[in-house]
């Protein structure tokens, strides 16, 4: 629907339906480019499959650990003349709580097992960079796509309470890297909006089952 007389548009409200995170080990031979997630790309999964072939989705995220974006920055540089400043260097992060124990969550936290299937654990965060694709679906049918390089910087392990899902709270930091946008951006982002109604009158759009799910394996 179009904005009302007060300038408010309910269909533009950021009401989240679901989201997904996909990770893969960093590979300097691969490039993350804008054309991979452009709004004109209907089948984003096919274009990303080659890059993420050695990775996977973290899967389920706990209800109380939904993704939360955050920004932290150095103090802004201010000048003698009022009204002029330069923002300090920013750190862009996302926090979310993974609910699943699977191949990719283990690989990013405790590493890979030896030939006998045993993990030799020295930490619950593995060093190194990762490719990351995040897709968020909103109630109005819009899909927000993000693609970039991250470090896993935090892993607060949940309590092993009987009968409850033990989630691990992760923090990832988006980093500028030559593999993503030739080093010009911390991440690439696009919005895929619902197709406009053929009706001449603007109507509210409710996402159907196909629209309300992010890409998956």
Backbone as JSON, one array per atom type, in Angstrom:
{
  "sequence": "XXXXXXXXXXXXXXXXXXXXXXXXXXXXXXXXXXXXXXXXXXXXXXXXXXXXXXXXXXXXXXXXXXXXXXXXXXXXXXXXXXXXXXXXXXXXXXXXXXXXXXXXXXXXXXXXXXXXXXXXXXXXXXXXXXXXXXXXXXXXXXXXXXXXXXXXXXXXXXXXXXXXXXXXXXXXXXXXXXXXXXXXXXXXXXXXXXXXXXXXXXXXXXXXXXXXXXXXX",
  "N": [[0.84, -1.19, 0.0], [0.35, 2.32, -0.51], [1.9, 5.23, 0.99], [0.09, 6.85, 3.63], [-1.9, 9.83, 4.3], [-0.46, 10.93, 6.33], [2.05, 10.25, 5.77], [2.82, 7.68, 6.37], [3.53, 4.22, 5.87], [2.35, 1.12, 6.08], [3.14, -1.22, 4.77], [5.8, -0.93, 4.44], [6.99, -1.4, 6.8], [9.47, -2.83, 8.94], [9.05, -5.79, 9.54], [10.12, -8.74, 10.64], [10.17, -12.0, 9.26], [11.7, -14.35, 8.94], [15.11, -15.61, 8.85], [18.41, -16.43, 7.54], [21.71, -17.8, 7.81], [24.63, -18.39, 6.0], [27.76, -19.95, 5.7], [31.21, -20.22, 4.67], [34.55, -21.5, 4.39], [37.17, -19.12, 3.99], [38.34, -18.22, 0.79], [40.77, -17.17, -1.2], [40.8, -17.24, -3.95], [38.29, -16.87, -4.83], [35.73, -14.46, -5.57], [33.62, -12.03, -4.16], [31.03, -10.44, -5.48], [28.92, -7.69, -6.57], [27.04, -8.46, -8.48], [26.25, -11.0, -7.8], [24.27, -10.92, -5.86], [22.39, -9.14, -6.75], [19.22, -7.41, -7.1], [17.99, -8.23, -9.43], [18.67, -10.85, -9.75], [17.15, -13.82, -9.74], [17.56, -16.44, -8.91], [19.46, -16.73, -6.53], [20.83, -18.66, -5.1], [22.08, -20.52, -6.84], [24.19, -19.05, -7.99], [25.77, -18.65, -5.74], [26.48, -21.14, -4.88], [28.92, -22.3, -5.78], [30.86, -20.82, -4.44], [30.24, -21.34, -1.78], [30.54, -24.05, -1.47], [32.1, -25.59, 0.26], [31.08, -25.07, 2.68], [28.22, -24.26, 4.68], [24.81, -23.92, 5.98], [24.07, -22.43, 9.12], [21.76, -23.19, 10.16], [18.96, -23.63, 12.32], [18.03, -20.86, 14.41], [17.88, -19.61, 17.7], [14.8, -18.56, 19.29], [14.96, -16.45, 21.11], [17.37, -15.44, 20.42], [17.61, -13.94, 18.12], [18.94, -12.45, 15.09], [20.97, -9.59, 15.58], [21.99, -6.5, 14.61], [24.89, -4.42, 15.01], [26.79, -1.45, 15.71], [29.94, -0.12, 16.33], [32.24, 2.46, 17.01], [35.2, 4.47, 16.63], [35.89, 7.64, 18.25], [34.46, 10.52, 16.7], [36.16, 12.76, 14.48], [36.45, 16.08, 15.15], [36.16, 19.5, 14.07], [37.5, 22.88, 14.22], [35.72, 24.71, 13.11], [32.28, 24.99, 13.56], [29.96, 22.29, 13.12], [31.28, 20.6, 11.4], [32.64, 17.4, 10.88], [34.32, 14.19, 10.96], [33.42, 10.91, 10.74], [34.42, 8.35, 13.05], [36.43, 5.35, 12.63], [34.5, 2.55, 11.86], [33.09, -0.41, 13.35], [31.29, -3.08, 12.26], [28.97, -5.36, 13.35], [27.25, -8.52, 13.91], [25.03, -10.22, 16.01], [23.86, -13.39, 16.99], [22.09, -16.36, 17.99], [22.98, -19.58, 17.6], [21.21, -22.59, 17.13], [21.65, -25.13, 16.32], [23.77, -28.05, 16.17], [26.0, -28.76, 13.93], [27.87, -29.63, 10.93], [29.05, -27.2, 9.91], [28.82, -25.41, 12.08], [30.4, -26.66, 13.98], [32.85, -26.68, 12.63], [33.49, -23.97, 12.58], [33.79, -23.38, 15.23], [34.98, -25.45, 17.04], [36.63, -26.65, 15.24], [37.98, -29.07, 12.88], [37.58, -32.67, 12.87], [39.98, -35.33, 13.62], [41.37, -38.19, 11.82], [40.15, -40.2, 13.18], [37.8, -39.17, 13.98], [37.9, -37.49, 16.14], [37.9, -34.47, 17.96], [40.36, -32.06, 18.51], [40.47, -29.85, 20.75], [41.29, -26.51, 21.27], [40.22, -24.06, 21.52], [37.02, -22.34, 21.37], [36.47, -20.81, 19.26], [37.4, -20.55, 16.0], [40.34, -19.45, 14.35], [40.76, -17.22, 11.55], [39.26, -16.15, 8.42], [35.9, -15.96, 7.09], [33.59, -16.6, 4.46], [30.41, -15.09, 4.2], [26.91, -15.3, 3.84], [23.96, -13.67, 4.33], [20.5, -13.77, 4.65], [17.49, -12.09, 4.99], [14.03, -12.16, 5.56], [11.17, -10.21, 5.18], [7.85, -9.37, 6.37], [6.35, -8.13, 4.38], [7.24, -9.34, 2.12], [9.69, -8.61, 1.12], [13.09, -9.4, 0.5], [16.12, -9.2, 2.14], [19.41, -9.17, 1.19], [22.7, -10.04, 2.12], [26.2, -10.04, 1.67], [29.49, -10.99, 2.31], [32.72, -10.82, 3.96], [33.68, -12.26, 7.02], [34.78, -12.29, 10.48], [34.61, -14.65, 13.1], [34.05, -13.57, 16.18], [33.04, -13.89, 18.71], [31.73, -16.32, 21.0], [29.54, -17.36, 23.04], [28.85, -19.9, 25.02], [25.91, -21.8, 25.59], [23.99, -22.84, 28.51], [23.84, -26.23, 29.55], [21.0, -27.15, 29.96], [18.63, -29.48, 31.01], [16.25, -30.71, 28.75], [15.98, -28.37, 27.36], [16.79, -26.24, 24.57], [20.14, -25.89, 23.79], [21.75, -23.15, 23.02], [24.36, -21.43, 21.24], [25.71, -18.29, 21.57], [26.69, -16.28, 19.06], [29.04, -13.87, 17.78], [29.68, -12.07, 14.94], [31.95, -10.27, 12.9], [31.82, -8.01, 10.28], [34.19, -7.57, 7.81], [36.43, -5.51, 5.91], [37.74, -6.66, 2.95], [39.82, -7.78, 0.31], [38.58, -9.74, -1.2], [35.91, -9.19, -1.22], [33.96, -7.03, -2.97], [36.23, -5.87, -4.01], [37.57, -4.9, -1.81], [36.36, -2.53, -1.12], [34.09, -2.34, 0.44], [32.45, -3.22, 3.55], [30.43, -5.07, 3.54], [28.25, -6.35, 0.97], [24.96, -5.38, -0.01], [21.55, -5.94, -0.81], [18.11, -5.36, -1.77], [15.35, -7.26, -2.41], [12.37, -6.68, -3.68], [8.79, -7.24, -3.4], [6.82, -8.2, -6.26], [5.05, -5.71, -8.03], [1.57, -5.17, -7.62], [-0.84, -6.1, -10.08], [-3.15, -4.81, -10.01], [-4.74, -1.69, -10.39], [-5.1, -0.2, -8.15], [-3.27, 0.47, -5.26], [-2.3, -2.14, -3.11], [-2.05, -3.86, 0.06], [0.68, -6.06, 0.63], [1.06, -9.44, 1.29], [3.38, -11.81, 2.14], [3.72, -14.92, 0.43], [4.12, -18.54, 0.92], [6.4, -19.22, -0.59], [7.72, -16.82, -0.81], [8.34, -16.16, 1.77], [10.51, -17.5, 2.74], [14.0, -17.85, 3.18], [16.81, -18.49, 0.94], [17.87, -21.9, 0.63], [19.69, -25.01, 1.14]],
  "CA": [[0.0, 0.0, 0.0], [1.1, 3.57, -0.56], [1.9, 5.98, 2.24], [-1.15, 7.57, 3.85], [-1.77, 11.28, 4.31], [0.53, 11.3, 7.34], [3.37, 9.8, 5.3], [3.11, 6.36, 6.93], [3.25, 3.1, 4.97], [2.44, -0.13, 6.84], [3.82, -2.25, 4.0], [7.25, -0.7, 4.48], [7.48, -1.68, 8.16], [10.47, -3.91, 8.99], [8.57, -6.89, 10.37], [10.9, -9.9, 10.2], [9.54, -13.31, 9.25], [12.74, -15.35, 9.18], [16.41, -15.29, 8.26], [19.34, -17.55, 7.44], [23.14, -17.5, 7.66], [25.41, -19.41, 5.3], [29.18, -19.67, 5.84], [32.18, -21.09, 4.01], [35.93, -21.08, 4.63], [37.68, -18.08, 3.1], [39.09, -18.7, -0.36], [41.26, -15.97, -1.9], [40.6, -17.37, -5.39], [36.9, -16.52, -5.1], [35.4, -13.04, -5.42], [32.24, -11.7, -3.83], [30.73, -9.27, -6.3], [27.55, -7.2, -6.47], [26.14, -9.16, -9.4], [25.8, -12.26, -7.2], [23.08, -10.73, -5.03], [21.6, -8.05, -7.3], [17.78, -7.69, -7.08], [17.58, -8.86, -10.69], [19.02, -12.28, -9.7], [16.04, -14.56, -9.15], [18.08, -17.66, -8.3], [20.72, -16.35, -5.92], [21.49, -19.85, -4.58], [22.95, -21.13, -7.86], [25.4, -18.25, -8.11], [26.58, -18.74, -4.53], [26.82, -22.54, -4.57], [30.34, -22.58, -6.01], [31.63, -20.15, -3.39], [29.93, -21.9, -0.47], [30.5, -25.5, -1.6], [32.76, -26.23, 1.41], [30.47, -24.56, 3.89], [26.84, -24.66, 4.91], [23.96, -23.06, 6.78], [24.1, -22.73, 10.55], [20.47, -23.8, 10.47], [18.03, -22.95, 13.23], [18.47, -19.84, 15.35], [16.93, -19.61, 18.81], [13.81, -17.49, 19.24], [15.43, -15.29, 21.88], [18.7, -15.07, 19.94], [17.47, -13.49, 16.74], [20.04, -11.58, 14.66], [20.98, -8.19, 16.04], [23.1, -5.73, 14.07], [25.47, -3.47, 15.95], [27.88, -0.62, 15.21], [30.81, 0.52, 17.3], [33.16, 3.29, 16.24], [36.08, 5.41, 17.32], [35.33, 8.99, 18.35], [34.51, 11.31, 15.48], [37.11, 13.86, 14.44], [35.72, 17.35, 15.03], [36.99, 20.61, 13.63], [37.29, 24.17, 14.88], [34.5, 25.3, 12.57], [31.12, 24.21, 14.0], [29.17, 21.55, 12.14], [32.11, 19.74, 10.55], [33.25, 16.26, 11.57], [34.54, 12.97, 10.19], [33.11, 9.77, 11.6], [35.52, 7.45, 13.38], [36.41, 4.04, 11.99], [33.38, 1.78, 12.4], [33.08, -1.87, 13.38], [29.92, -3.55, 12.05], [28.87, -6.73, 13.81], [25.93, -9.12, 14.07], [24.97, -11.24, 17.05], [22.72, -14.31, 16.88], [22.32, -17.58, 18.76], [22.77, -20.79, 16.79], [20.54, -23.63, 17.89], [22.04, -26.45, 15.81], [25.13, -28.59, 16.2], [26.17, -29.41, 12.64], [29.24, -29.6, 10.4], [29.61, -25.86, 9.79], [28.95, -24.79, 13.4], [31.58, -27.26, 14.61], [34.05, -26.25, 11.92], [33.8, -22.59, 12.93], [34.02, -23.22, 16.67], [35.99, -26.36, 17.58], [37.52, -27.09, 14.17], [37.69, -30.31, 12.18], [38.07, -33.85, 13.59], [41.06, -36.08, 13.0], [40.94, -39.35, 11.06], [39.35, -41.05, 14.06], [36.59, -38.47, 14.35], [38.1, -36.83, 17.43], [38.24, -33.04, 17.88], [41.43, -31.65, 19.42], [39.97, -28.51, 21.0], [42.11, -25.53, 21.99], [39.38, -22.88, 21.69], [35.7, -22.53, 20.79], [36.42, -19.91, 18.11], [38.51, -20.84, 15.1], [40.94, -18.3, 13.68], [40.59, -17.17, 10.11], [38.12, -15.44, 7.86], [34.85, -16.78, 6.51], [32.59, -15.99, 3.61], [29.11, -15.12, 4.84], [25.72, -14.81, 3.15], [22.82, -13.54, 5.25], [19.26, -13.37, 3.98], [16.39, -11.82, 5.91], [12.75, -12.02, 4.88], [10.23, -9.37, 5.9], [6.46, -9.74, 6.2], [5.82, -7.61, 3.12], [7.79, -10.11, 1.02], [11.03, -8.15, 0.76], [14.24, -10.19, 0.95], [17.36, -8.43, 2.25], [20.56, -10.04, 0.98], [24.01, -9.51, 2.5], [27.3, -10.92, 1.27], [30.76, -10.4, 2.68], [33.72, -11.6, 4.68], [33.53, -12.03, 8.46], [35.49, -13.04, 11.5], [33.84, -15.04, 14.26], [34.76, -12.93, 17.28], [32.46, -14.23, 20.0], [30.96, -17.55, 21.1], [29.15, -17.59, 24.42], [28.17, -21.19, 25.0], [24.74, -21.87, 26.44], [23.97, -23.81, 29.6], [23.25, -27.52, 29.19], [19.83, -27.37, 30.79], [17.87, -30.63, 30.53], [14.98, -30.44, 28.1], [15.98, -27.09, 26.67], [17.77, -26.1, 23.48], [21.37, -25.22, 24.19], [22.23, -22.33, 21.91], [25.61, -20.7, 21.4], [25.55, -16.91, 21.09], [27.83, -15.89, 18.22], [29.22, -12.52, 17.26], [30.51, -12.01, 13.74], [32.29, -8.91, 12.47], [32.01, -7.83, 8.84], [35.49, -6.94, 7.61], [36.79, -5.15, 4.55], [38.7, -7.63, 2.44], [39.93, -7.7, -1.15], [37.7, -10.72, -1.84], [34.56, -8.64, -1.28], [33.85, -5.71, -3.58], [37.62, -5.4, -4.18], [38.02, -4.23, -0.59], [35.74, -1.21, -0.97], [32.94, -2.37, 1.34], [32.45, -4.24, 4.59], [29.59, -6.1, 2.94], [27.34, -5.95, -0.1], [23.59, -5.57, 0.43], [20.51, -5.61, -1.76], [16.75, -5.61, -1.35], [14.5, -7.81, -3.45], [11.03, -6.29, -3.27], [7.72, -8.01, -4.05], [6.34, -7.69, -7.53], [3.92, -4.8, -7.87], [0.27, -5.74, -7.97], [-1.36, -5.69, -11.38], [-4.33, -3.97, -9.74], [-4.42, -0.27, -10.51], [-5.12, 0.37, -6.81], [-2.21, -0.11, -4.42], [-2.81, -3.02, -2.07], [-1.05, -4.38, 0.99], [1.2, -7.32, 0.13], [1.39, -10.44, 2.3], [4.25, -12.8, 1.5], [3.24, -16.3, 0.45], [5.1, -19.48, 1.45], [7.65, -19.18, -1.34], [8.37, -15.54, -0.59], [8.68, -15.96, 3.17], [11.61, -18.37, 3.13], [15.28, -17.54, 2.54], [17.35, -19.59, 0.15], [18.36, -23.03, 1.44], [20.27, -26.1, 0.36]],
  "C": [[0.87, 1.24, 0.0], [1.02, 4.26, 0.8], [0.58, 6.75, 2.38], [-0.87, 9.07, 3.94], [-0.76, 11.78, 5.33], [1.94, 10.87, 6.95], [3.77, 8.43, 5.82], [2.68, 5.24, 6.0], [3.45, 1.79, 5.73], [3.22, -1.21, 6.09], [5.34, -2.09, 4.0], [7.83, -1.0, 5.87], [8.4, -2.89, 8.15], [10.02, -4.99, 9.97], [9.23, -8.17, 9.86], [10.08, -11.18, 10.3], [10.56, -14.39, 9.6], [14.05, -14.89, 8.55], [17.3, -16.51, 8.25], [20.76, -17.03, 7.27], [23.82, -18.69, 6.99], [26.88, -19.01, 5.35], [30.01, -20.65, 5.02], [33.58, -20.6, 4.34], [36.38, -20.06, 3.59], [38.53, -18.7, 2.0], [39.49, -17.5, -1.21], [41.06, -16.04, -3.41], [39.17, -17.01, -5.8], [36.67, -15.03, -4.86], [33.91, -12.87, -5.15], [31.9, -10.38, -4.51], [29.23, -8.94, -6.25], [26.59, -7.98, -7.35], [25.6, -10.47, -8.83], [24.5, -12.1, -6.42], [22.19, -9.59, -5.54], [20.11, -8.4, -7.27], [17.28, -8.38, -8.34], [17.89, -10.35, -10.72], [17.91, -13.04, -8.99], [16.54, -15.78, -8.38], [19.46, -17.38, -7.7], [21.51, -17.57, -5.44], [22.48, -20.44, -5.58], [24.26, -20.37, -7.99], [26.33, -18.37, -6.92], [27.08, -20.15, -4.24], [28.3, -22.85, -4.74], [31.2, -22.01, -4.89], [31.45, -20.84, -2.04], [29.91, -23.43, -0.47], [31.12, -26.22, -0.4], [32.19, -25.76, 2.74], [29.06, -25.08, 4.08], [26.08, -23.63, 5.72], [24.11, -23.42, 8.25], [22.78, -23.34, 10.98], [19.64, -22.96, 11.42], [18.73, -21.96, 14.14], [17.44, -19.77, 16.46], [16.01, -18.39, 18.74], [14.29, -16.24, 19.97], [16.83, -14.84, 21.48], [18.68, -14.64, 18.5], [18.58, -12.53, 16.37], [19.87, -10.14, 15.09], [22.21, -7.5, 15.47], [23.6, -4.73, 15.1], [26.59, -2.7, 15.27], [28.63, -0.01, 16.37], [31.86, 1.29, 16.52], [34.06, 4.11, 17.16], [35.4, 6.78, 17.37], [35.48, 9.72, 17.02], [35.57, 12.41, 15.61], [36.34, 15.15, 14.22], [36.7, 18.47, 14.7], [36.61, 21.9, 14.35], [36.0, 24.84, 14.4], [33.3, 24.42, 12.96], [30.42, 23.5, 12.85], [29.96, 20.64, 11.24], [32.73, 18.62, 11.38], [33.43, 15.11, 10.6], [34.3, 11.8, 11.14], [34.34, 8.91, 11.84], [35.36, 6.11, 12.68], [35.38, 3.15, 12.67], [33.64, 0.28, 12.36], [31.62, -2.31, 13.29], [29.85, -5.03, 12.41], [27.43, -7.21, 13.79], [26.03, -10.19, 15.14], [23.73, -12.09, 16.82], [23.09, -15.59, 17.61], [21.97, -18.8, 17.92], [22.19, -21.89, 17.67], [21.0, -25.03, 17.48], [23.51, -26.76, 16.04], [25.31, -29.36, 14.9], [27.6, -29.2, 12.13], [29.83, -28.19, 10.38], [29.76, -25.19, 11.15], [30.14, -25.38, 14.15], [32.86, -26.75, 13.96], [34.47, -24.85, 12.33], [34.14, -22.4, 14.4], [35.14, -24.14, 17.19], [36.9, -26.96, 16.51], [37.05, -28.37, 13.5], [38.24, -31.51, 12.97], [39.25, -34.5, 12.88], [40.49, -37.31, 12.3], [40.06, -40.29, 11.87], [38.05, -40.38, 14.5], [36.68, -37.74, 15.67], [38.52, -35.37, 17.21], [39.3, -32.72, 18.93], [41.21, -30.16, 19.71], [40.96, -27.67, 21.8], [41.34, -24.24, 22.24], [38.02, -23.19, 21.09], [35.42, -21.47, 19.72], [37.64, -20.21, 17.25], [39.02, -19.55, 14.45], [40.63, -18.35, 12.18], [39.31, -16.49, 9.7], [37.14, -16.43, 7.22], [34.03, -15.96, 5.53], [31.24, -16.13, 4.3], [28.03, -14.58, 3.91], [24.58, -14.82, 4.16], [21.61, -13.09, 4.44], [18.15, -13.24, 5.01], [15.13, -11.56, 5.12], [11.8, -11.22, 5.77], [8.79, -9.74, 5.52], [5.88, -9.26, 4.88], [6.39, -8.32, 1.89], [9.17, -9.69, 0.57], [12.09, -9.1, 1.33], [15.46, -9.26, 0.99], [18.53, -9.41, 2.16], [21.84, -9.33, 1.41], [25.08, -10.54, 2.16], [28.61, -10.25, 1.62], [31.68, -11.37, 3.37], [33.62, -11.24, 6.16], [34.6, -12.76, 9.25], [34.49, -13.45, 12.56], [34.61, -14.54, 15.48], [34.22, -13.27, 18.65], [31.66, -15.52, 19.93], [30.68, -17.83, 22.57], [28.28, -18.84, 24.47], [27.03, -21.23, 26.02], [24.86, -22.94, 27.51], [23.27, -25.09, 29.17], [22.1, -27.87, 30.12], [18.99, -28.49, 30.19], [16.54, -30.18, 29.92], [14.9, -29.12, 27.37], [17.03, -27.07, 25.57], [18.97, -25.31, 23.96], [21.9, -24.44, 22.99], [23.54, -21.64, 22.25], [25.48, -19.32, 20.77], [26.82, -16.48, 20.36], [27.84, -14.39, 17.97], [30.13, -12.61, 16.06], [30.77, -10.55, 13.41], [32.52, -8.9, 10.97], [33.31, -7.05, 8.63], [35.71, -6.59, 6.14], [37.93, -6.04, 4.08], [38.68, -7.56, 0.92], [38.98, -8.65, -1.87], [36.28, -10.19, -2.0], [34.59, -7.23, -1.84], [35.21, -5.04, -3.75], [38.1, -4.58, -2.99], [37.35, -2.9, -0.31], [34.64, -1.18, 0.08], [33.14, -3.43, 2.43], [31.52, -5.39, 4.21], [28.75, -5.49, 1.83], [25.91, -6.24, 0.36], [22.62, -5.17, -0.67], [19.15, -5.95, -1.17], [15.95, -6.1, -2.54], [13.06, -7.58, -3.02], [9.97, -7.1, -4.0], [7.33, -7.38, -5.38], [5.13, -6.81, -7.3], [2.63, -5.48, -8.32], [-0.18, -5.23, -9.32], [-2.6, -4.82, -11.24], [-3.91, -2.51, -9.81], [-4.41, 0.41, -9.16], [-4.05, -0.31, -5.99], [-2.84, -0.95, -3.33], [-1.68, -3.47, -1.18], [-0.61, -5.75, 0.5], [1.57, -8.23, 1.29], [2.21, -11.52, 1.61], [3.62, -14.18, 1.55], [4.36, -17.21, 0.91], [6.43, -19.39, 0.73], [8.43, -17.91, -1.07], [8.92, -15.41, 0.82], [9.76, -16.9, 3.66], [12.89, -17.93, 2.44], [15.78, -18.72, 1.74], [17.91, -20.66, 1.07], [18.94, -24.08, 0.52], [19.17, -26.97, -0.23]]
}
